Amino acid sequence: MVDTTLIRERMPVVDCEGRRVGTVDHLDAGRIKLTRAGSSDGHHHYLPLSEVSSVDEAKVTSQLTFEELEDLFRSEGERSHAEG
């Protein structure tokens, strides 16, 4: 488990290869809510803390690849449309 006290608003979020995937908005019920401005589709996305491999003073690093994160975000959007 990562030290969530290190996670700060506006921190970059990167994939396991160091590619930027978003920016922290805030923590929300065991997930990191990413800003809309950093999103390729203009929507908020959520990164479960279980998918975070590390946090340091400069960034949050996911254990997933960029492509895996895109799939996660896409499926999250499909779920919210189905529920709405």
Biopython code that builds the backbone (N, CA, C, O; Angstrom):
import numpy as np
from Bio.PDB.StructureBuilder import StructureBuilder

atoms = [
    (1, "MET", "N", (0.843, -1.181, 0.000)),
    (1, "MET", "CA", (0.000, 0.000, 0.000)),
    (1, "MET", "C", (0.888, 1.244, 0.000)),
    (1, "MET", "O", (1.904, 1.295, 0.693)),
    (2, "VAL", "N", (0.498, 2.221, -0.768)),
    (2, "VAL", "CA", (1.266, 3.455, -0.871)),
    (2, "VAL", "C", (0.888, 4.415, 0.259)),
    (2, "VAL", "O", (-0.185, 4.308, 0.853)),
    (3, "ASP", "N", (1.784, 5.344, 0.536)),
    (3, "ASP", "CA", (1.551, 6.363, 1.545)),
    (3, "ASP", "C", (0.716, 7.479, 0.911)),
    (3, "ASP", "O", (1.250, 8.336, 0.207)),
    (4, "THR", "N", (-0.571, 7.463, 1.160)),
    (4, "THR", "CA", (-1.465, 8.430, 0.526)),
    (4, "THR", "C", (-1.257, 9.850, 1.047)),
    (4, "THR", "O", (-1.722, 10.805, 0.425)),
    (5, "THR", "N", (-0.572, 10.001, 2.169)),
    (5, "THR", "CA", (-0.318, 11.360, 2.682)),
    (5, "THR", "C", (0.634, 12.125, 1.772)),
    (5, "THR", "O", (0.728, 13.349, 1.861)),
    (6, "LEU", "N", (1.339, 11.411, 0.897)),
    (6, "LEU", "CA", (2.260, 12.064, -0.041)),
    (6, "LEU", "C", (1.552, 12.576, -1.296)),
    (6, "LEU", "O", (2.113, 13.377, -2.044)),
    (7, "ILE", "N", (0.327, 12.117, -1.524)),
    (7, "ILE", "CA", (-0.407, 12.498, -2.727)),
    (7, "ILE", "C", (-0.970, 13.897, -2.543)),
    (7, "ILE", "O", (-1.705, 14.174, -1.596)),
    (8, "ARG", "N", (-0.606, 14.772, -3.476)),
    (8, "ARG", "CA", (-1.024, 16.174, -3.411)),
    (8, "ARG", "C", (-1.763, 16.576, -4.681)),
    (8, "ARG", "O", (-1.526, 16.032, -5.760)),
    (9, "GLU", "N", (-2.662, 17.538, -4.525)),
    (9, "GLU", "CA", (-3.363, 18.116, -5.657)),
    (9, "GLU", "C", (-2.345, 18.640, -6.671)),
    (9, "GLU", "O", (-1.322, 19.214, -6.299)),
    (10, "ARG", "N", (-2.639, 18.436, -7.944)),
    (10, "ARG", "CA", (-1.836, 18.899, -9.086)),
    (10, "ARG", "C", (-0.550, 18.091, -9.324)),
    (10, "ARG", "O", (0.277, 18.485, -10.145)),
    (11, "MET", "N", (-0.376, 16.970, -8.617)),
    (11, "MET", "CA", (0.775, 16.106, -8.902)),
    (11, "MET", "C", (0.556, 15.392, -10.224)),
    (11, "MET", "O", (-0.566, 14.989, -10.532)),
    (12, "PRO", "N", (1.612, 15.229, -11.008)),
    (12, "PRO", "CA", (1.453, 14.433, -12.223)),
    (12, "PRO", "C", (1.280, 12.951, -11.880)),
    (12, "PRO", "O", (1.823, 12.452, -10.894)),
    (13, "VAL", "N", (0.514, 12.272, -12.719)),
    (13, "VAL", "CA", (0.333, 10.829, -12.613)),
    (13, "VAL", "C", (0.924, 10.228, -13.880)),
    (13, "VAL", "O", (0.584, 10.639, -14.990)),
    (14, "VAL", "N", (1.814, 9.249, -13.708)),
    (14, "VAL", "CA", (2.484, 8.633, -14.852)),
    (14, "VAL", "C", (2.231, 7.137, -14.864)),
    (14, "VAL", "O", (1.918, 6.533, -13.838)),
    (15, "ASP", "N", (2.373, 6.547, -16.050)),
    (15, "ASP", "CA", (2.235, 5.096, -16.164)),
    (15, "ASP", "C", (3.529, 4.433, -15.708)),
    (15, "ASP", "O", (4.456, 5.114, -15.270)),
    (16, "CYS", "N", (3.595, 3.113, -15.809)),
    (16, "CYS", "CA", (4.761, 2.366, -15.329)),
    (16, "CYS", "C", (6.021, 2.645, -16.137)),
    (16, "CYS", "O", (7.124, 2.307, -15.709)),
    (17, "GLU", "N", (5.858, 3.260, -17.304)),
    (17, "GLU", "CA", (7.008, 3.603, -18.145)),
    (17, "GLU", "C", (7.352, 5.088, -18.079)),
    (17, "GLU", "O", (8.227, 5.561, -18.805)),
    (18, "GLY", "N", (6.658, 5.821, -17.203)),
    (18, "GLY", "CA", (6.951, 7.231, -17.015)),
    (18, "GLY", "C", (6.194, 8.191, -17.914)),
    (18, "GLY", "O", (6.460, 9.393, -17.894)),
    (19, "ARG", "N", (5.254, 7.680, -18.706)),
    (19, "ARG", "CA", (4.450, 8.551, -19.579)),
    (19, "ARG", "C", (3.315, 9.176, -18.775)),
    (19, "ARG", "O", (2.612, 8.486, -18.037)),
    (20, "ARG", "N", (3.148, 10.466, -18.922)),
    (20, "ARG", "CA", (2.116, 11.179, -18.166)),
    (20, "ARG", "C", (0.724, 10.767, -18.628)),
    (20, "ARG", "O", (0.438, 10.717, -19.824)),
    (21, "VAL", "N", (-0.141, 10.472, -17.649)),
    (21, "VAL", "CA", (-1.515, 10.078, -17.953)),
    (21, "VAL", "C", (-2.543, 11.010, -17.339)),
    (21, "VAL", "O", (-3.729, 10.914, -17.655)),
    (22, "GLY", "N", (-2.112, 11.904, -16.473)),
    (22, "GLY", "CA", (-3.065, 12.815, -15.858)),
    (22, "GLY", "C", (-2.455, 13.601, -14.723)),
    (22, "GLY", "O", (-1.248, 13.577, -14.485)),
    (23, "THR", "N", (-3.350, 14.309, -14.021)),
    (23, "THR", "CA", (-2.977, 15.165, -12.902)),
    (23, "THR", "C", (-3.945, 14.914, -11.760)),
    (23, "THR", "O", (-5.153, 14.806, -11.973)),
    (24, "VAL", "N", (-3.414, 14.821, -10.547)),
    (24, "VAL", "CA", (-4.246, 14.587, -9.372)),
    (24, "VAL", "C", (-5.172, 15.772, -9.137)),
    (24, "VAL", "O", (-4.731, 16.921, -9.087)),
    (25, "ASP", "N", (-6.459, 15.479, -8.994)),
    (25, "ASP", "CA", (-7.426, 16.469, -8.523)),
    (25, "ASP", "C", (-7.500, 16.323, -7.001)),
    (25, "ASP", "O", (-7.210, 17.261, -6.259)),
    (26, "HIS", "N", (-7.898, 15.118, -6.549)),
    (26, "HIS", "CA", (-7.918, 14.827, -5.115)),
    (26, "HIS", "C", (-8.175, 13.334, -4.895)),
    (26, "HIS", "O", (-8.481, 12.600, -5.834)),
    (27, "LEU", "N", (-8.046, 12.899, -3.636)),
    (27, "LEU", "CA", (-8.385, 11.531, -3.277)),
    (27, "LEU", "C", (-9.884, 11.436, -3.060)),
    (27, "LEU", "O", (-10.503, 12.345, -2.507)),
    (28, "ASP", "N", (-10.459, 10.326, -3.502)),
    (28, "ASP", "CA", (-11.904, 10.146, -3.419)),
    (28, "ASP", "C", (-12.216, 8.678, -3.159)),
    (28, "ASP", "O", (-12.229, 7.873, -4.091)),
    (29, "ALA", "N", (-12.465, 8.325, -1.914)),
    (29, "ALA", "CA", (-12.894, 6.973, -1.535)),
    (29, "ALA", "C", (-11.994, 5.863, -2.082)),
    (29, "ALA", "O", (-12.468, 4.965, -2.778)),
    (30, "GLY", "N", (-10.716, 5.925, -1.773)),
    (30, "GLY", "CA", (-9.795, 4.873, -2.199)),
    (30, "GLY", "C", (-9.347, 4.968, -3.639)),
    (30, "GLY", "O", (-8.776, 4.025, -4.186)),
    (31, "ARG", "N", (-9.607, 6.102, -4.248)),
    (31, "ARG", "CA", (-9.202, 6.318, -5.638)),
    (31, "ARG", "C", (-8.605, 7.713, -5.760)),
    (31, "ARG", "O", (-8.857, 8.595, -4.940)),
    (32, "ILE", "N", (-7.810, 7.885, -6.803)),
    (32, "ILE", "CA", (-7.301, 9.209, -7.133)),
    (32, "ILE", "C", (-8.171, 9.744, -8.260)),
    (32, "ILE", "O", (-8.259, 9.146, -9.333)),
    (33, "LYS", "N", (-8.808, 10.870, -8.003)),
    (33, "LYS", "CA", (-9.598, 11.523, -9.045)),
    (33, "LYS", "C", (-8.641, 12.401, -9.837)),
    (33, "LYS", "O", (-7.915, 13.217, -9.270)),
    (34, "LEU", "N", (-8.648, 12.225, -11.145)),
    (34, "LEU", "CA", (-7.779, 13.008, -12.018)),
    (34, "LEU", "C", (-8.536, 14.218, -12.558)),
    (34, "LEU", "O", (-9.756, 14.178, -12.718)),
    (35, "THR", "N", (-7.812, 15.275, -12.833)),
    (35, "THR", "CA", (-8.449, 16.489, -13.358)),
    (35, "THR", "C", (-8.965, 16.262, -14.772)),
    (35, "THR", "O", (-8.440, 15.437, -15.520)),
    (36, "ARG", "N", (-9.996, 17.005, -15.117)),
    (36, "ARG", "CA", (-10.522, 16.968, -16.488)),
    (36, "ARG", "C", (-9.521, 17.571, -17.456)),
    (36, "ARG", "O", (-9.355, 17.086, -18.576)),
    (37, "ALA", "N", (-8.855, 18.631, -17.020)),
    (37, "ALA", "CA", (-7.926, 19.353, -17.899)),
    (37, "ALA", "C", (-6.795, 18.451, -18.391)),
    (37, "ALA", "O", (-6.291, 18.647, -19.496)),
    (38, "GLY", "N", (-6.394, 17.478, -17.596)),
    (38, "GLY", "CA", (-5.318, 16.579, -17.996)),
    (38, "GLY", "C", (-5.789, 15.364, -18.774)),
    (38, "GLY", "O", (-4.984, 14.505, -19.136)),
    (39, "SER", "N", (-7.089, 15.285, -19.033)),
    (39, "SER", "CA", (-7.672, 14.127, -19.687)),
    (39, "SER", "C", (-7.748, 14.332, -21.202)),
    (39, "SER", "O", (-8.020, 15.433, -21.680)),
    (40, "SER", "N", (-7.509, 13.277, -21.926)),
    (40, "SER", "CA", (-7.582, 13.370, -23.388)),
    (40, "SER", "C", (-9.014, 13.534, -23.885)),
    (40, "SER", "O", (-9.235, 14.019, -24.995)),
    (41, "ASP", "N", (-10.006, 13.123, -23.054)),
    (41, "ASP", "CA", (-11.398, 13.231, -23.486)),
    (41, "ASP", "C", (-12.198, 14.275, -22.715)),
    (41, "ASP", "O", (-13.412, 14.387, -22.889)),
    (42, "GLY", "N", (-11.515, 15.039, -21.860)),
    (42, "GLY", "CA", (-12.189, 16.114, -21.143)),
    (42, "GLY", "C", (-13.080, 15.670, -19.996)),
    (42, "GLY", "O", (-13.918, 16.442, -19.529)),
    (43, "HIS", "N", (-12.910, 14.427, -19.533)),
    (43, "HIS", "CA", (-13.714, 13.903, -18.428)),
    (43, "HIS", "C", (-12.812, 13.591, -17.239)),
    (43, "HIS", "O", (-11.611, 13.371, -17.397)),
    (44, "HIS", "N", (-13.409, 13.577, -16.043)),
    (44, "HIS", "CA", (-12.693, 13.101, -14.860)),
    (44, "HIS", "C", (-12.522, 11.594, -14.994)),
    (44, "HIS", "O", (-13.402, 10.902, -15.507)),
    (45, "HIS", "N", (-11.386, 11.096, -14.529)),
    (45, "HIS", "CA", (-11.158, 9.655, -14.456)),
    (45, "HIS", "C", (-10.621, 9.339, -13.082)),
    (45, "HIS", "O", (-10.136, 10.219, -12.372)),
    (46, "TYR", "N", (-10.711, 8.077, -12.713)),
    (46, "TYR", "CA", (-10.291, 7.643, -11.386)),
    (46, "TYR", "C", (-9.258, 6.528, -11.501)),
    (46, "TYR", "O", (-9.396, 5.609, -12.308)),
    (47, "LEU", "N", (-8.225, 6.631, -10.680)),
    (47, "LEU", "CA", (-7.199, 5.609, -10.603)),
    (47, "LEU", "C", (-7.299, 4.958, -9.230)),
    (47, "LEU", "O", (-7.042, 5.611, -8.219)),
    (48, "PRO", "N", (-7.672, 3.669, -9.178)),
    (48, "PRO", "CA", (-7.740, 2.993, -7.877)),
    (48, "PRO", "C", (-6.355, 2.976, -7.223)),
    (48, "PRO", "O", (-5.345, 2.780, -7.898)),
    (49, "LEU", "N", (-6.317, 3.183, -5.912)),
    (49, "LEU", "CA", (-5.033, 3.162, -5.213)),
    (49, "LEU", "C", (-4.351, 1.802, -5.355)),
    (49, "LEU", "O", (-3.127, 1.715, -5.257)),
    (50, "SER", "N", (-5.122, 0.749, -5.585)),
    (50, "SER", "CA", (-4.542, -0.587, -5.775)),
    (50, "SER", "C", (-3.690, -0.671, -7.039)),
    (50, "SER", "O", (-2.880, -1.587, -7.179)),
    (51, "GLU", "N", (-3.867, 0.283, -7.965)),
    (51, "GLU", "CA", (-3.099, 0.299, -9.216)),
    (51, "GLU", "C", (-1.915, 1.263, -9.161)),
    (51, "GLU", "O", (-1.249, 1.482, -10.172)),
    (52, "VAL", "N", (-1.649, 1.842, -7.983)),
    (52, "VAL", "CA", (-0.521, 2.759, -7.806)),
    (52, "VAL", "C", (0.666, 1.968, -7.286)),
    (52, "VAL", "O", (0.563, 1.273, -6.275)),
    (53, "SER", "N", (1.801, 2.074, -7.980)),
    (53, "SER", "CA", (2.986, 1.347, -7.538)),
    (53, "SER", "C", (3.848, 2.164, -6.594)),
    (53, "SER", "O", (4.504, 1.605, -5.715)),
    (54, "SER", "N", (3.857, 3.509, -6.764)),
    (54, "SER", "CA", (4.664, 4.342, -5.870)),
    (54, "SER", "C", (4.204, 5.795, -5.922)),
    (54, "SER", "O", (3.551, 6.244, -6.863)),
    (55, "VAL", "N", (4.577, 6.499, -4.869)),
    (55, "VAL", "CA", (4.337, 7.936, -4.781)),
    (55, "VAL", "C", (5.610, 8.538, -4.208)),
    (55, "VAL", "O", (6.134, 8.059, -3.202)),
    (56, "ASP", "N", (6.103, 9.584, -4.848)),
    (56, "ASP", "CA", (7.228, 10.319, -4.287)),
    (56, "ASP", "C", (6.871, 11.796, -4.277)),
    (56, "ASP", "O", (5.740, 12.158, -4.602)),
    (57, "GLU", "N", (7.807, 12.648, -3.913)),
    (57, "GLU", "CA", (7.503, 14.075, -3.807)),
    (57, "GLU", "C", (7.154, 14.719, -5.148)),
    (57, "GLU", "O", (6.607, 15.822, -5.180)),
    (58, "ALA", "N", (7.463, 14.044, -6.251)),
    (58, "ALA", "CA", (7.266, 14.638, -7.569)),
    (58, "ALA", "C", (6.100, 14.065, -8.369)),
    (58, "ALA", "O", (5.554, 14.750, -9.234)),
    (59, "LYS", "N", (5.705, 12.800, -8.090)),
    (59, "LYS", "CA", (4.700, 12.178, -8.965)),
    (59, "LYS", "C", (4.094, 10.935, -8.336)),
    (59, "LYS", "O", (4.618, 10.362, -7.380)),
    (60, "VAL", "N", (2.958, 10.545, -8.920)),
    (60, "VAL", "CA", (2.296, 9.280, -8.614)),
    (60, "VAL", "C", (2.571, 8.361, -9.792)),
    (60, "VAL", "O", (2.364, 8.750, -10.941)),
    (61, "THR", "N", (3.032, 7.150, -9.523)),
    (61, "THR", "CA", (3.327, 6.198, -10.588)),
    (61, "THR", "C", (2.379, 5.009, -10.514)),
    (61, "THR", "O", (2.247, 4.363, -9.474)),
    (62, "SER", "N", (1.723, 4.735, -11.632)),
    (62, "SER", "CA", (0.826, 3.591, -11.728)),
    (62, "SER", "C", (1.634, 2.348, -12.089)),
    (62, "SER", "O", (2.704, 2.447, -12.689)),
    (63, "GLN", "N", (1.118, 1.193, -11.725)),
    (63, "GLN", "CA", (1.754, -0.059, -12.129)),
    (63, "GLN", "C", (1.296, -0.503, -13.521)),
    (63, "GLN", "O", (1.788, -1.493, -14.062)),
    (64, "LEU", "N", (0.344, 0.246, -14.090)),
    (64, "LEU", "CA", (-0.208, -0.088, -15.403)),
    (64, "LEU", "C", (0.479, 0.692, -16.518)),
    (64, "LEU", "O", (1.067, 1.748, -16.282)),
    (65, "THR", "N", (0.398, 0.161, -17.730)),
    (65, "THR", "CA", (0.905, 0.873, -18.902)),
    (65, "THR", "C", (-0.107, 1.937, -19.322)),
    (65, "THR", "O", (-1.246, 1.939, -18.855)),
    (66, "PHE", "N", (0.309, 2.822, -20.190)),
    (66, "PHE", "CA", (-0.568, 3.864, -20.722)),
    (66, "PHE", "C", (-1.805, 3.240, -21.357)),
    (66, "PHE", "O", (-2.925, 3.702, -21.138)),
    (67, "GLU", "N", (-1.596, 2.189, -22.143)),
    (67, "GLU", "CA", (-2.697, 1.528, -22.838)),
    (67, "GLU", "C", (-3.663, 0.882, -21.851)),
    (67, "GLU", "O", (-4.879, 0.957, -22.030)),
    (68, "GLU", "N", (-3.125, 0.246, -20.809)),
    (68, "GLU", "CA", (-3.985, -0.369, -19.792)),
    (68, "GLU", "C", (-4.803, 0.685, -19.052)),
    (68, "GLU", "O", (-5.968, 0.459, -18.727)),
    (69, "LEU", "N", (-4.195, 1.825, -18.791)),
    (69, "LEU", "CA", (-4.915, 2.917, -18.140)),
    (69, "LEU", "C", (-6.014, 3.466, -19.041)),
    (69, "LEU", "O", (-7.116, 3.749, -18.573)),
    (70, "GLU", "N", (-5.720, 3.618, -20.329)),
    (70, "GLU", "CA", (-6.760, 4.070, -21.260)),
    (70, "GLU", "C", (-7.937, 3.103, -21.269)),
    (70, "GLU", "O", (-9.092, 3.531, -21.283)),
    (71, "ASP", "N", (-7.651, 1.797, -21.260)),
    (71, "ASP", "CA", (-8.716, 0.787, -21.209)),
    (71, "ASP", "C", (-9.529, 0.910, -19.917)),
    (71, "ASP", "O", (-10.757, 0.817, -19.931)),
    (72, "LEU", "N", (-8.823, 1.122, -18.801)),
    (72, "LEU", "CA", (-9.500, 1.293, -17.514)),
    (72, "LEU", "C", (-10.424, 2.498, -17.551)),
    (72, "LEU", "O", (-11.575, 2.415, -17.121)),
    (73, "PHE", "N", (-9.928, 3.618, -18.063)),
    (73, "PHE", "CA", (-10.723, 4.841, -18.136)),
    (73, "PHE", "C", (-11.897, 4.686, -19.100)),
    (73, "PHE", "O", (-12.989, 5.191, -18.842)),
    (74, "ARG", "N", (-11.671, 3.992, -20.200)),
    (74, "ARG", "CA", (-12.741, 3.768, -21.186)),
    (74, "ARG", "C", (-13.852, 2.904, -20.572)),
    (74, "ARG", "O", (-15.034, 3.211, -20.727)),
    (75, "SER", "N", (-13.477, 1.840, -19.885)),
    (75, "SER", "CA", (-14.478, 0.962, -19.283)),
    (75, "SER", "C", (-15.215, 1.676, -18.159)),
    (75, "SER", "O", (-16.397, 1.419, -17.932)),
    (76, "GLU", "N", (-14.534, 2.561, -17.460)),
    (76, "GLU", "CA", (-15.173, 3.360, -16.409)),
    (76, "GLU", "C", (-16.242, 4.269, -17.023)),
    (76, "GLU", "O", (-17.323, 4.431, -16.457)),
    (77, "GLY", "N", (-15.939, 4.852, -18.167)),
    (77, "GLY", "CA", (-16.906, 5.705, -18.865)),
    (77, "GLY", "C", (-18.094, 4.926, -19.361)),
    (77, "GLY", "O", (-19.224, 5.410, -19.297)),
    (78, "GLU", "N", (-17.860, 3.724, -19.855)),
    (78, "GLU", "CA", (-18.944, 2.882, -20.350)),
    (78, "GLU", "C", (-19.867, 2.475, -19.204)),
    (78, "GLU", "O", (-21.084, 2.413, -19.375)),
    (79, "ARG", "N", (-19.281, 2.196, -18.026)),
    (79, "ARG", "CA", (-20.091, 1.848, -16.858)),
    (79, "ARG", "C", (-20.959, 3.015, -16.415)),
    (79, "ARG", "O", (-22.129, 2.827, -16.083)),
    (80, "SER", "N", (-20.398, 4.215, -16.408)),
    (80, "SER", "CA", (-21.172, 5.380, -15.946)),
    (80, "SER", "C", (-22.307, 5.697, -16.923)),
    (80, "SER", "O", (-23.373, 6.134, -16.492)),
    (81, "HIS", "N", (-22.101, 5.485, -18.231)),
    (81, "HIS", "CA", (-23.172, 5.705, -19.203)),
    (81, "HIS", "C", (-24.278, 4.660, -19.044)),
    (81, "HIS", "O", (-25.460, 4.972, -19.195)),
    (82, "ALA", "N", (-23.891, 3.429, -18.741)),
    (82, "ALA", "CA", (-24.874, 2.361, -18.572)),
    (82, "ALA", "C", (-25.700, 2.591, -17.308)),
    (82, "ALA", "O", (-26.883, 2.252, -17.267)),
    (83, "GLU", "N", (-25.074, 3.170, -16.271)),
    (83, "GLU", "CA", (-25.785, 3.422, -15.020)),
    (83, "GLU", "C", (-26.693, 4.643, -15.129)),
    (83, "GLU", "O", (-27.716, 4.721, -14.449)),
    (84, "GLY", "N", (-26.316, 5.607, -15.995)),
    (84, "GLY", "CA", (-27.065, 6.860, -16.101)),
    (84, "GLY", "C", (-28.249, 6.723, -16.926)),
    (84, "GLY", "O", (-28.987, 7.691, -17.113)),
]
sb = StructureBuilder()
sb.init_structure("model")
sb.init_model(0)
sb.init_chain("A")
sb.init_seg("    ")
for serial, (resi, resn, name, xyz) in enumerate(atoms, 1):
    if name == "N":
        sb.init_residue(resn, " ", resi, " ")
    sb.init_atom(name, np.array(xyz, "f"), 0.0, 1.0, " ", f" {name:<3s}", serial, name[0])
structure = sb.get_structure()
